[in-house]
Amino acid sequence: MASDSLYTRYFMFSYEHLKKIQELADKNGNKNPQLGKVMVAGNYKRYTFMTRDPESYSQRYGDARVIISGDIRKIRYTEPY
């Protein structure tokens, strides 16, 4: 049987990362970059990164926070595009 940690994901949000995403999108001619969305308490919230290791993301972006974490098989989300 697989370990539960294999399926654990952290959906993170950072304004610093969002700013970088928007800057890159502007350079590429895309004025409206689509972030990922994750269902939290019946509402979709935006996220900038999904990871197994929230510490490494928090070290890179100091304002990062966890939106939701849990088993990826049970969380409703959409990928960014």
N, C-alpha and C positions, 0 to 999 in steps of 0.2 A: 504494500500500500504506500502511496506517495505521501510525503510529508506535507503538512498544512502550509508550512512556510514557502513551499514551492509555488503556491497559488496566491500568496499574500501580495497585494499591491497597495501603494500609497499614491493617492491623487493629490498633487501639490499645486499651489498657486503662488506666483511671485510677480509683483508689479515690475521689478527690474527685468525679469525674463520677458514679460509681456511687452515692455518697451523695446527690447531687442528684437522680438518677433515682429513688431510693427515696423521698426526701422528696416529690417530685411525685406519685409513685404513691400514697403514703399520703394526700395531700390529695385525690386523685381517688377514693379508696376501693378502690384496687387494692393488696392487701397483698403480691403476688408479681409484680413486674414481670419480664418475660422479656427477658433480654439476648440479643444475637446470639451464635452459636457458630461457630467456625472450626476446621477440621481441621488439627492440627499434629502431625506425626510419629505419625499413627495415632490420636490422641486429640482430642476436641473441647475447645477452650478458649473461655472467655467473652471477649467484647470489648464495649466500650462505644461505640466509634465507628469507622467506616470512612471513610478520607479519601485524597485524592491528595496532600495537603500535611501531613506529620506535624509540621512545625515550628510551624504555626499552632495545632495542637491542643496541642502541648507547651508553647507559650507561655501558653495559657489554663489548662491543668492541669499544674502543675509535676511531678507524680508520674507522668505519662503514659509508657507504654513501648510499643514495637512488639511485638505478639504474632507476626505474620508479615506479610510483604509479598511481592508478586509479581503475576503476570498474573491478573486477576479471572476470566478464562475457565477457568483451571486450578485454582483454589482452591475447595474444598468449604466452604460456609458456609450458615448460616441467618440471615435478617434478624431483628432484634429486633421484638417486638410487644407 
